[in-house]
Amino acid sequence: IHDLDAYESRFYQRHRVEVILGNGTVKRCETYVVAQSQRSLLTDMTWDAAWFEQHALKEYLRGG
């Protein structure tokens, strides 16, 4: 999990949550939520996988 924390950076905070599956089973999970200090960087735009692949994926994979 520490590798994931490093990957997600300070932009996100890890939170423990309980998820209820369709069959009623409850699972404990961890999720990353944008940190309060970073929320001013968010926009109302919906994330678009096709746009990201065309315009930003190469840079993202380079670590930029």
All heavy atoms as a GROMACS GRO file, in nm:
protein
  533
    1ILE      N    1   0.082  -0.120   0.000
    1ILE     CA    2   0.000   0.000   0.000
    1ILE      C    3   0.086   0.126   0.000
    1ILE      O    4   0.047   0.227  -0.054
    1ILE     CB    5  -0.099  -0.005   0.118
    1ILE    CG1    6  -0.238   0.006   0.062
    1ILE    CG2    7  -0.076   0.102   0.220
    1ILE    CD1    8  -0.348  -0.015   0.156
    2HIS      N    9   0.206   0.119   0.055
    2HIS     CA   10   0.292   0.237   0.058
    2HIS      C   11   0.336   0.278  -0.083
    2HIS      O   12   0.352   0.396  -0.111
    2HIS     CB   13   0.412   0.213   0.149
    2HIS     CG   14   0.372   0.191   0.292
    2HIS    ND1   15   0.318   0.291   0.370
    2HIS    CD2   16   0.372   0.080   0.368
    2HIS    CE1   17   0.288   0.243   0.489
    2HIS    NE2   18   0.320   0.115   0.490
    3ASP      N   19   0.350   0.179  -0.173
    3ASP     CA   20   0.382   0.212  -0.312
    3ASP      C   21   0.268   0.289  -0.376
    3ASP      O   22   0.290   0.383  -0.451
    3ASP     CB   23   0.411   0.085  -0.392
    3ASP     CG   24   0.544   0.021  -0.356
    3ASP    OD1   25   0.628   0.089  -0.295
    3ASP    OD2   26   0.562  -0.097  -0.387
    4LEU      N   27   0.144   0.248  -0.346
    4LEU     CA   28   0.028   0.321  -0.399
    4LEU      C   29   0.022   0.462  -0.343
    4LEU      O   30  -0.009   0.557  -0.414
    4LEU     CB   31  -0.101   0.247  -0.368
    4LEU     CG   32  -0.134   0.128  -0.455
    4LEU    CD1   33  -0.259   0.057  -0.402
    4LEU    CD2   34  -0.155   0.170  -0.599
    5ASP      N   35   0.050   0.477  -0.215
    5ASP     CA   36   0.049   0.610  -0.154
    5ASP      C   37   0.150   0.700  -0.225
    5ASP      O   38   0.122   0.816  -0.255
    5ASP     CB   39   0.082   0.603  -0.006
    5ASP     CG   40  -0.030   0.546   0.077
    5ASP    OD1   41  -0.144   0.533   0.027
    5ASP    OD2   42  -0.004   0.512   0.195
    6ALA      N   43   0.268   0.647  -0.252
    6ALA     CA   44   0.372   0.725  -0.320
    6ALA      C   45   0.327   0.760  -0.462
    6ALA      O   46   0.347   0.872  -0.508
    6ALA     CB   47   0.503   0.649  -0.321
    7TYR      N   48   0.266   0.664  -0.530
    7TYR     CA   49   0.220   0.687  -0.666
    7TYR      C   50   0.111   0.794  -0.670
    7TYR      O   51   0.114   0.884  -0.755
    7TYR     CB   52   0.167   0.556  -0.725
    7TYR     CG   53   0.106   0.573  -0.861
    7TYR    CD1   54   0.187   0.582  -0.973
    7TYR    CD2   55  -0.032   0.581  -0.876
    7TYR    CE1   56   0.131   0.598  -1.099
    7TYR    CE2   57  -0.088   0.596  -1.002
    7TYR     CZ   58  -0.007   0.605  -1.112
    7TYR     OH   59  -0.063   0.622  -1.235
    8GLU      N   60   0.015   0.787  -0.581
    8GLU     CA   61  -0.095   0.882  -0.581
    8GLU      C   62  -0.052   1.020  -0.533
    8GLU      O   63  -0.119   1.118  -0.561
    8GLU     CB   64  -0.211   0.829  -0.496
    8GLU     CG   65  -0.276   0.705  -0.552
    8GLU     CD   66  -0.340   0.725  -0.689
    8GLU    OE1   67  -0.347   0.838  -0.740
    8GLU    OE2   68  -0.385   0.624  -0.746
    9SER      N   69   0.054   1.030  -0.460
    9SER     CA   70   0.114   1.155  -0.414
    9SER      C   71   0.026   1.225  -0.310
    9SER      O   72  -0.074   1.172  -0.265
    9SER     CB   73   0.143   1.249  -0.532
    9SER     OG   74   0.024   1.308  -0.581
   10ARG      N   75   0.065   1.346  -0.278
   10ARG     CA   76  -0.009   1.424  -0.177
   10ARG      C   77  -0.139   1.482  -0.231
   10ARG      O   78  -0.216   1.541  -0.158
   10ARG     CB   79   0.079   1.537  -0.125
   10ARG     CG   80   0.197   1.487  -0.047
   10ARG     CD   81   0.278   1.601   0.007
   10ARG     NE   82   0.395   1.548   0.073
   10ARG     CZ   83   0.492   1.620   0.119
   10ARG    NH1   84   0.487   1.752   0.107
   10ARG    NH2   85   0.595   1.565   0.179
   11PHE      N   86  -0.160   1.466  -0.362
   11PHE     CA   87  -0.284   1.515  -0.421
   11PHE      C   88  -0.404   1.442  -0.361
   11PHE      O   89  -0.511   1.498  -0.348
   11PHE     CB   90  -0.280   1.496  -0.573
   11PHE     CG   91  -0.394   1.562  -0.646
   11PHE    CD1   92  -0.393   1.698  -0.671
   11PHE    CD2   93  -0.502   1.487  -0.689
   11PHE    CE1   94  -0.497   1.759  -0.738
   11PHE    CE2   95  -0.608   1.547  -0.755
   11PHE     CZ   96  -0.605   1.683  -0.780
   12TYR      N   97  -0.382   1.316  -0.326
   12TYR     CA   98  -0.489   1.231  -0.271
   12TYR      C   99  -0.462   1.192  -0.128
   12TYR      O  100  -0.348   1.187  -0.085
   12TYR     CB  101  -0.502   1.102  -0.353
   12TYR     CG  102  -0.544   1.123  -0.495
   12TYR    CD1  103  -0.450   1.127  -0.597
   12TYR    CD2  104  -0.678   1.138  -0.529
   12TYR    CE1  105  -0.489   1.144  -0.728
   12TYR    CE2  106  -0.717   1.156  -0.660
   12TYR     CZ  107  -0.622   1.159  -0.760
   12TYR     OH  108  -0.660   1.178  -0.889
   13GLN      N  109  -0.568   1.162  -0.056
   13GLN     CA  110  -0.558   1.103   0.078
   13GLN      C  111  -0.629   0.969   0.074
   13GLN      O  112  -0.734   0.955   0.013
   13GLN     CB  113  -0.625   1.193   0.182
   13GLN     CG  114  -0.555   1.325   0.201
   13GLN     CD  115  -0.630   1.413   0.298
   13GLN    OE1  116  -0.753   1.415   0.300
   13GLN    NE2  117  -0.556   1.489   0.377
   14ARG      N  118  -0.569   0.869   0.140
   14ARG     CA  119  -0.629   0.736   0.144
   14ARG      C  120  -0.731   0.730   0.257
   14ARG      O  121  -0.707   0.776   0.368
   14ARG     CB  122  -0.521   0.631   0.165
   14ARG     CG  123  -0.572   0.490   0.159
   14ARG     CD  124  -0.461   0.386   0.149
   14ARG     NE  125  -0.336   0.422   0.210
   14ARG     CZ  126  -0.299   0.386   0.334
   14ARG    NH1  127  -0.380   0.314   0.409
   14ARG    NH2  128  -0.182   0.421   0.380
   15HIS      N  129  -0.849   0.676   0.227
   15HIS     CA  130  -0.956   0.661   0.325
   15HIS      C  131  -1.005   0.517   0.327
   15HIS      O  132  -1.017   0.455   0.221
   15HIS     CB  133  -1.076   0.752   0.291
   15HIS     CG  134  -1.047   0.897   0.306
   15HIS    ND1  135  -1.069   0.965   0.423
   15HIS    CD2  136  -0.999   0.987   0.218
   15HIS    CE1  137  -1.036   1.091   0.406
   15HIS    NE2  138  -0.992   1.107   0.283
   16ARG      N  139  -1.034   0.467   0.445
   16ARG     CA  140  -1.096   0.336   0.457
   16ARG      C  141  -1.246   0.352   0.446
   16ARG      O  142  -1.304   0.442   0.507
   16ARG     CB  143  -1.059   0.272   0.590
   16ARG     CG  144  -0.914   0.236   0.595
   16ARG     CD  145  -0.880   0.159   0.721
   16ARG     NE  146  -0.739   0.125   0.714
   16ARG     CZ  147  -0.656   0.135   0.815
   16ARG    NH1  148  -0.700   0.174   0.933
   16ARG    NH2  149  -0.530   0.103   0.801
   17VAL      N  150  -1.308   0.266   0.368
   17VAL     CA  151  -1.453   0.270   0.349
   17VAL      C  152  -1.508   0.129   0.352
   17VAL      O  153  -1.435   0.032   0.338
   17VAL     CB  154  -1.491   0.338   0.215
   17VAL    CG1  155  -1.448   0.483   0.211
   17VAL    CG2  156  -1.434   0.262   0.097
   18GLU      N  157  -1.638   0.119   0.373
   18GLU     CA  158  -1.707  -0.008   0.361
   18GLU      C  159  -1.796  -0.001   0.238
   18GLU      O  160  -1.868   0.097   0.217
   18GLU     CB  161  -1.790  -0.039   0.485
   18GLU     CG  162  -1.705  -0.075   0.604
   18GLU     CD  163  -1.787  -0.123   0.722
   18GLU    OE1  164  -1.911  -0.104   0.724
   18GLU    OE2  165  -1.727  -0.178   0.816
   19VAL      N  166  -1.787  -0.104   0.155
   19VAL     CA  167  -1.865  -0.111   0.032
   19VAL      C  168  -1.964  -0.225   0.045
   19VAL      O  169  -1.928  -0.335   0.089
   19VAL     CB  170  -1.771  -0.135  -0.089
   19VAL    CG1  171  -1.850  -0.153  -0.216
   19VAL    CG2  172  -1.672  -0.021  -0.102
   20ILE      N  173  -2.089  -0.198   0.008
   20ILE     CA  174  -2.192  -0.303   0.012
   20ILE      C  175  -2.211  -0.352  -0.131
   20ILE      O  176  -2.250  -0.276  -0.220
   20ILE     CB  177  -2.324  -0.250   0.069
   20ILE    CG1  178  -2.301  -0.194   0.211
   20ILE    CG2  179  -2.429  -0.361   0.069
   20ILE    CD1  180  -2.421  -0.122   0.268
   21LEU      N  181  -2.183  -0.481  -0.154
   21LEU     CA  182  -2.196  -0.541  -0.285
   21LEU      C  183  -2.343  -0.569  -0.316
   21LEU      O  184  -2.427  -0.567  -0.225
   21LEU     CB  185  -2.114  -0.669  -0.292
   21LEU     CG  186  -1.965  -0.655  -0.259
   21LEU    CD1  187  -1.896  -0.790  -0.268
   21LEU    CD2  188  -1.898  -0.554  -0.349
   22GLY      N  189  -2.372  -0.597  -0.441
   22GLY     CA  190  -2.508  -0.624  -0.483
   22GLY      C  191  -2.575  -0.737  -0.408
   22GLY      O  192  -2.697  -0.739  -0.392
   23ASN      N  193  -2.495  -0.832  -0.360
   23ASN     CA  194  -2.552  -0.945  -0.286
   23ASN      C  195  -2.562  -0.918  -0.136
   23ASN      O  196  -2.594  -1.007  -0.059
   23ASN     CB  197  -2.471  -1.072  -0.311
   23ASN     CG  198  -2.328  -1.064  -0.256
   23ASN    OD1  199  -2.291  -0.966  -0.192
   23ASN    ND2  200  -2.249  -1.164  -0.285
   24GLY      N  201  -2.531  -0.794  -0.094
   24GLY     CA  202  -2.540  -0.757   0.046
   24GLY      C  203  -2.413  -0.775   0.125
   24GLY      O  204  -2.404  -0.733   0.240
   25THR      N  205  -2.312  -0.838   0.067
   25THR     CA  206  -2.184  -0.858   0.134
   25THR      C  207  -2.116  -0.723   0.156
   25THR      O  208  -2.114  -0.638   0.068
   25THR     CB  209  -2.091  -0.946   0.049
   25THR    OG1  210  -2.155  -1.071   0.026
   25THR    CG2  211  -1.957  -0.970   0.117
   26VAL      N  212  -2.061  -0.703   0.275
   26VAL     CA  213  -1.990  -0.580   0.307
   26VAL      C  214  -1.840  -0.607   0.299
   26VAL      O  215  -1.791  -0.703   0.358
   26VAL     CB  216  -2.027  -0.529   0.448
   26VAL    CG1  217  -1.946  -0.405   0.484
   26VAL    CG2  218  -2.176  -0.500   0.456
   27LYS      N  219  -1.769  -0.525   0.224
   27LYS     CA  220  -1.623  -0.538   0.210
   27LYS      C  221  -1.558  -0.411   0.259
   27LYS      O  222  -1.605  -0.300   0.232
   27LYS     CB  223  -1.584  -0.558   0.062
   27LYS     CG  224  -1.632  -0.686   0.002
   27LYS     CD  225  -1.549  -0.800   0.050
   27LYS     CE  226  -1.587  -0.928  -0.023
   27LYS     NZ  227  -1.506  -1.039   0.015
   28ARG      N  228  -1.451  -0.425   0.334
   28ARG     CA  229  -1.370  -0.310   0.374
   28ARG      C  230  -1.269  -0.283   0.263
   28ARG      O  231  -1.203  -0.374   0.215
   28ARG     CB  232  -1.297  -0.339   0.504
   28ARG     CG  233  -1.392  -0.348   0.621
   28ARG     CD  234  -1.318  -0.364   0.750
   28ARG     NE  235  -1.415  -0.380   0.857
   28ARG     CZ  236  -1.395  -0.449   0.966
   28ARG    NH1  237  -1.279  -0.508   0.985
   28ARG    NH2  238  -1.488  -0.459   1.057
   29CYS      N  239  -1.262  -0.159   0.222
   29CYS     CA  240  -1.176  -0.120   0.111
   29CYS      C  241  -1.101   0.008   0.147
   29CYS      O  242  -1.132   0.073   0.246
   29CYS     CB  243  -1.259  -0.094  -0.015
   29CYS     SG  244  -1.358  -0.232  -0.068
   30GLU      N  245  -1.007   0.042   0.064
   30GLU     CA  246  -0.938   0.169   0.076
   30GLU      C  247  -0.957   0.243  -0.056
   30GLU      O  248  -0.955   0.183  -0.163
   30GLU     CB  249  -0.790   0.146   0.105
   30GLU     CG  250  -0.771   0.058   0.226
   30GLU     CD  251  -0.672   0.110   0.325
   30GLU    OE1  252  -0.612   0.216   0.303
   30GLU    OE2  253  -0.656   0.043   0.428
   31THR      N  254  -0.976   0.373  -0.048
   31THR     CA  255  -0.995   0.454  -0.167
   31THR      C  256  -0.912   0.581  -0.154
   31THR      O  257  -0.874   0.621  -0.045
   31THR     CB  258  -1.145   0.487  -0.186
   31THR    OG1  259  -1.162   0.554  -0.310
   31THR    CG2  260  -1.198   0.573  -0.073
   32TYR      N  261  -0.882   0.641  -0.266
   32TYR     CA  262  -0.809   0.767  -0.267
   32TYR      C  263  -0.905   0.879  -0.303
   32TYR      O  264  -0.978   0.870  -0.401
   32TYR     CB  265  -0.692   0.762  -0.366
   32TYR     CG  266  -0.580   0.674  -0.315
   32TYR    CD1  267  -0.576   0.539  -0.342
   32TYR    CD2  268  -0.479   0.728  -0.236
   32TYR    CE1  269  -0.475   0.458  -0.294
   32TYR    CE2  270  -0.376   0.648  -0.187
   32TYR     CZ  271  -0.376   0.513  -0.217
   32TYR     OH  272  -0.275   0.434  -0.168
   33VAL      N  273  -0.903   0.983  -0.222
   33VAL     CA  274  -0.991   1.099  -0.238
   33VAL      C  275  -0.902   1.222  -0.251
   33VAL      O  276  -0.801   1.234  -0.180
   33VAL     CB  277  -1.085   1.112  -0.115
   33VAL    CG1  278  -1.172   1.235  -0.126
   33VAL    CG2  279  -1.169   0.986  -0.100
   34VAL      N  280  -0.940   1.314  -0.338
   34VAL     CA  281  -0.861   1.437  -0.354
   34VAL      C  282  -0.854   1.509  -0.220
   34VAL      O  283  -0.956   1.531  -0.154
   34VAL     CB  284  -0.923   1.528  -0.462
   34VAL    CG1  285  -0.850   1.660  -0.469
   34VAL    CG2  286  -0.922   1.459  -0.596
   35ALA      N  287  -0.733   1.543  -0.179
   35ALA     CA  288  -0.712   1.612  -0.052
   35ALA      C  289  -0.781   1.749  -0.055
   35ALA      O  290  -0.788   1.814  -0.160
   35ALA     CB  291  -0.563   1.630  -0.027
   36GLN      N  292  -0.832   1.792   0.058
   36GLN     CA  293  -0.900   1.921   0.068
   36GLN      C  294  -0.810   2.034   0.016
   36GLN      O  295  -0.856   2.123  -0.054
   36GLN     CB  296  -0.941   1.947   0.213
   36GLN     CG  297  -1.023   2.072   0.232
   36GLN     CD  298  -1.160   2.062   0.166
   36GLN    OE1  299  -1.225   1.959   0.170
   36GLN    NE2  300  -1.204   2.170   0.105
   37SER      N  301  -0.681   2.026   0.046
   37SER     CA  302  -0.588   2.132   0.004
   37SER      C  303  -0.568   2.136  -0.148
   37SER      O  304  -0.514   2.234  -0.198
   37SER     CB  305  -0.453   2.111   0.072
   37SER     OG  306  -0.397   1.986   0.032
   38GLN      N  307  -0.612   2.034  -0.219
   38GLN     CA  308  -0.594   2.027  -0.364
   38GLN      C  309  -0.723   2.051  -0.442
   38GLN      O  310  -0.723   2.055  -0.564
   38GLN     CB  311  -0.537   1.890  -0.403
   38GLN     CG  312  -0.407   1.854  -0.334
   38GLN     CD  313  -0.295   1.950  -0.369
   38GLN    OE1  314  -0.284   1.996  -0.482
   38GLN    NE2  315  -0.213   1.983  -0.271
   39ARG      N  316  -0.833   2.066  -0.374
   39ARG     CA  317  -0.963   2.073  -0.442
   39ARG      C  318  -0.980   2.195  -0.532
   39ARG      O  319  -1.058   2.192  -0.625
   39ARG     CB  320  -1.076   2.062  -0.341
   39ARG     CG  321  -1.072   1.925  -0.275
   39ARG     CD  322  -1.201   1.878  -0.226
   39ARG     NE  323  -1.184   1.742  -0.175
   39ARG     CZ  324  -1.252   1.691  -0.078
   39ARG    NH1  325  -1.345   1.763  -0.019
   39ARG    NH2  326  -1.230   1.567  -0.039
   40SER      N  327  -0.904   2.298  -0.507
   40SER     CA  328  -0.914   2.417  -0.593
   40SER      C  329  -0.862   2.386  -0.734
   40SER      O  330  -0.890   2.460  -0.828
   40SER     CB  331  -0.836   2.534  -0.534
   40SER     OG  332  -0.698   2.504  -0.530
   41LEU      N  333  -0.789   2.277  -0.752
   41LEU     CA  334  -0.736   2.238  -0.882
   41LEU      C  335  -0.838   2.161  -0.966
   41LEU      O  336  -0.817   2.141  -1.086
   41LEU     CB  337  -0.610   2.153  -0.865
   41LEU     CG  338  -0.495   2.219  -0.789
   41LEU    CD1  339  -0.384   2.120  -0.764
   41LEU    CD2  340  -0.445   2.341  -0.865
   42LEU      N  341  -0.947   2.119  -0.905
   42LEU     CA  342  -1.049   2.041  -0.976
   42LEU      C  343  -1.135   2.131  -1.064
   42LEU      O  344  -1.151   2.249  -1.038
   42LEU     CB  345  -1.138   1.968  -0.876
   42LEU     CG  346  -1.068   1.866  -0.786
   42LEU    CD1  347  -1.168   1.808  -0.686
   42LEU    CD2  348  -1.003   1.757  -0.867
   43THR      N  349  -1.190   2.071  -1.168
   43THR     CA  350  -1.283   2.142  -1.256
   43THR      C  351  -1.415   2.065  -1.261
   43THR      O  352  -1.425   1.955  -1.208
   43THR     CB  353  -1.228   2.154  -1.400
   43THR    OG1  354  -1.230   2.024  -1.460
   43THR    CG2  355  -1.087   2.210  -1.400
   44ASP      N  356  -1.512   2.120  -1.328
   44ASP     CA  357  -1.641   2.053  -1.346
   44ASP      C  358  -1.640   1.960  -1.468
   44ASP      O  359  -1.738   1.894  -1.496
   44ASP     CB  360  -1.753   2.155  -1.364
   44ASP     CG  361  -1.782   2.231  -1.235
   44ASP    OD1  362  -1.754   2.176  -1.128
   44ASP    OD2  363  -1.831   2.343  -1.243
   45MET      N  364  -1.529   1.956  -1.540
   45MET     CA  365  -1.521   1.875  -1.661
   45MET      C  366  -1.524   1.726  -1.626
   45MET      O  367  -1.460   1.683  -1.530
   45MET     CB  368  -1.392   1.905  -1.738
   45MET     CG  369  -1.391   2.043  -1.800
   45MET     SD  370  -1.234   2.083  -1.882
   45MET     CE  371  -1.206   1.940  -1.983
   46THR      N  372  -1.597   1.650  -1.705
   46THR     CA  373  -1.600   1.505  -1.690
   46THR      C  374  -1.474   1.447  -1.751
   46THR      O  375  -1.431   1.488  -1.859
   46THR     CB  376  -1.724   1.447  -1.763
   46THR    OG1  377  -1.841   1.506  -1.707
   46THR    CG2  378  -1.731   1.297  -1.748
   47TRP      N  379  -1.413   1.350  -1.681
   47TRP     CA  380  -1.291   1.287  -1.733
   47TRP      C  381  -1.327   1.206  -1.856
   47TRP      O  382  -1.427   1.134  -1.859
   47TRP     CB  383  -1.229   1.198  -1.625
   47TRP     CG  384  -1.094   1.149  -1.662
   47TRP    CD1  385  -0.976   1.219  -1.656
   47TRP    CD2  386  -1.061   1.018  -1.712
   47TRP    NE1  387  -0.874   1.141  -1.698
   47TRP    CE2  388  -0.922   1.016  -1.734
   47TRP    CE3  389  -1.134   0.905  -1.740
   47TRP    CZ2  390  -0.855   0.906  -1.782
   47TRP    CZ3  391  -1.068   0.794  -1.788
   47TRP    CH2  392  -0.929   0.795  -1.808
   48ASP      N  393  -1.245   1.217  -1.959
   48ASP     CA  394  -1.271   1.151  -2.086
   48ASP      C  395  -1.151   1.063  -2.122
   48ASP      O  396  -1.043   1.114  -2.154
   48ASP     CB  397  -1.295   1.258  -2.192
   48ASP     CG  398  -1.331   1.201  -2.328
   48ASP    OD1  399  -1.264   1.108  -2.374
   48ASP    OD2  400  -1.427   1.254  -2.388
   49ALA      N  401  -1.167   0.932  -2.118
   49ALA     CA  402  -1.057   0.839  -2.143
   49ALA      C  403  -0.999   0.855  -2.283
   49ALA      O  404  -0.876   0.851  -2.301
   49ALA     CB  405  -1.103   0.695  -2.121
   50ALA      N  406  -1.083   0.875  -2.383
   50ALA     CA  407  -1.035   0.890  -2.521
   50ALA      C  408  -0.951   1.017  -2.534
   50ALA      O  409  -0.843   1.015  -2.596
   50ALA     CB  410  -1.152   0.892  -2.618
   51TRP      N  411  -0.997   1.127  -2.478
   51TRP     CA  412  -0.921   1.252  -2.482
   51TRP      C  413  -0.788   1.234  -2.411
   51TRP      O  414  -0.683   1.274  -2.462
   51TRP     CB  415  -0.999   1.367  -2.417
   51TRP     CG  416  -0.924   1.497  -2.426
   51TRP    CD1  417  -0.938   1.592  -2.522
   51TRP    CD2  418  -0.822   1.544  -2.337
   51TRP    NE1  419  -0.851   1.695  -2.498
   51TRP    CE2  420  -0.778   1.669  -2.385
   51TRP    CE3  421  -0.762   1.493  -2.223
   51TRP    CZ2  422  -0.677   1.742  -2.324
   51TRP    CZ3  423  -0.661   1.566  -2.161
   51TRP    CH2  424  -0.620   1.689  -2.211
   52PHE      N  425  -0.790   1.172  -2.292
   52PHE     CA  426  -0.668   1.150  -2.216
   52PHE      C  427  -0.568   1.068  -2.296
   52PHE      O  428  -0.449   1.101  -2.302
   52PHE     CB  429  -0.700   1.080  -2.084
   52PHE     CG  430  -0.580   1.059  -1.998
   52PHE    CD1  431  -0.528   1.162  -1.922
   52PHE    CD2  432  -0.518   0.934  -1.992
   52PHE    CE1  433  -0.417   1.143  -1.842
   52PHE    CE2  434  -0.406   0.914  -1.913
   52PHE     CZ  435  -0.355   1.019  -1.838
   53GLU      N  436  -0.616   0.962  -2.360
   53GLU     CA  437  -0.526   0.877  -2.439
   53GLU      C  438  -0.462   0.956  -2.553
   53GLU      O  439  -0.343   0.944  -2.579
   53GLU     CB  440  -0.603   0.757  -2.493
   53GLU     CG  441  -0.514   0.660  -2.569
   53GLU     CD  442  -0.587   0.537  -2.616
   53GLU    OE1  443  -0.707   0.522  -2.587
   53GLU    OE2  444  -0.524   0.455  -2.684
   54GLN      N  445  -0.540   1.038  -2.620
   54GLN     CA  446  -0.490   1.114  -2.734
   54GLN      C  447  -0.398   1.230  -2.695
   54GLN      O  448  -0.303   1.261  -2.765
   54GLN     CB  449  -0.605   1.171  -2.816
   54GLN     CG  450  -0.678   1.067  -2.897
   54GLN     CD  451  -0.788   1.131  -2.979
   54GLN    OE1  452  -0.871   1.205  -2.928
   54GLN    NE2  453  -0.786   1.103  -3.108
   55HIS      N  454  -0.428   1.296  -2.583
   55HIS     CA  455  -0.360   1.421  -2.551
   55HIS      C  456  -0.266   1.418  -2.431
   55HIS      O  457  -0.181   1.506  -2.419
   55HIS     CB  458  -0.463   1.532  -2.528
   55HIS     CG  459  -0.546   1.561  -2.647
   55HIS    ND1  460  -0.666   1.498  -2.672
   55HIS    CD2  461  -0.525   1.643  -2.752
   55HIS    CE1  462  -0.717   1.543  -2.784
   55HIS    NE2  463  -0.632   1.631  -2.836
   56ALA      N  464  -0.281   1.323  -2.342
   56ALA     CA  465  -0.205   1.332  -2.218
   56ALA      C  466  -0.137   1.202  -2.174
   56ALA      O  467  -0.051   1.206  -2.086
   56ALA     CB  468  -0.297   1.380  -2.105
   57LEU      N  469  -0.172   1.090  -2.232
   57LEU     CA  470  -0.120   0.962  -2.185
   57LEU      C  471   0.031   0.952  -2.193
   57LEU      O  472   0.096   0.909  -2.097
   57LEU     CB  473  -0.185   0.846  -2.260
   57LEU     CG  474  -0.142   0.706  -2.218
   57LEU    CD1  475  -0.171   0.681  -2.071
   57LEU    CD2  476  -0.209   0.600  -2.304
   58LYS      N  477   0.090   0.992  -2.304
   58LYS     CA  478   0.236   0.982  -2.319
   58LYS      C  479   0.308   1.061  -2.210
   58LYS      O  480   0.402   1.013  -2.149
   58LYS     CB  481   0.280   1.028  -2.457
   58LYS     CG  482   0.245   0.929  -2.565
   58LYS     CD  483   0.293   0.977  -2.700
   58LYS     CE  484   0.250   0.878  -2.807
   58LYS     NZ  485   0.290   0.921  -2.941
   59GLU      N  486   0.263   1.182  -2.187
   59GLU     CA  487   0.324   1.266  -2.082
   59GLU      C  488   0.305   1.202  -1.944
   59GLU      O  489   0.396   1.200  -1.862
   59GLU     CB  490   0.263   1.405  -2.085
   59GLU     CG  491   0.317   1.499  -1.980
   59GLU     CD  492   0.460   1.545  -2.006
   59GLU    OE1  493   0.509   1.528  -2.119
   59GLU    OE2  494   0.522   1.595  -1.912
   60TYR      N  495   0.187   1.151  -1.920
   60TYR     CA  496   0.157   1.086  -1.792
   60TYR      C  497   0.249   0.966  -1.769
   60TYR      O  498   0.306   0.949  -1.662
   60TYR     CB  499   0.011   1.041  -1.793
   60TYR     CG  500  -0.029   0.963  -1.672
   60TYR    CD1  501  -0.056   1.026  -1.551
   60TYR    CD2  502  -0.041   0.823  -1.677
   60TYR    CE1  503  -0.093   0.953  -1.438
   60TYR    CE2  504  -0.078   0.750  -1.566
   60TYR     CZ  505  -0.104   0.816  -1.448
   60TYR     OH  506  -0.140   0.743  -1.338
   61LEU      N  507   0.269   0.886  -1.872
   61LEU     CA  508   0.355   0.768  -1.858
   61LEU      C  509   0.501   0.805  -1.840
   61LEU      O  510   0.578   0.729  -1.780
   61LEU     CB  511   0.337   0.675  -1.979
   61LEU     CG  512   0.201   0.609  -1.990
   61LEU    CD1  513   0.190   0.532  -2.122
   61LEU    CD2  514   0.173   0.519  -1.871
   62ARG      N  515   0.541   0.921  -1.890
   62ARG     CA  516   0.678   0.970  -1.869
   62ARG      C  517   0.698   1.023  -1.728
   62ARG      O  518   0.810   1.054  -1.688
   62ARG     CB  519   0.711   1.078  -1.970
   62ARG     CG  520   0.748   1.026  -2.107
   62ARG     CD  521   0.819   1.132  -2.190
   62ARG     NE  522   0.742   1.253  -2.204
   62ARG     CZ  523   0.664   1.284  -2.308
   62ARG    NH1  524   0.654   1.199  -2.408
   62ARG    NH2  525   0.599   1.397  -2.313
   63GLY      N  526   0.590   1.039  -1.656
   63GLY     CA  527   0.600   1.091  -1.520
   63GLY      C  528   0.590   1.241  -1.511
   63GLY      O  529   0.620   1.300  -1.409
   64GLY      N  530   0.546   1.305  -1.618
   64GLY     CA  531   0.536   1.450  -1.621
   64GLY      C  532   0.405   1.495  -1.587
   64GLY      O  533   0.355   1.584  -1.542
   0.00000   0.00000   0.00000
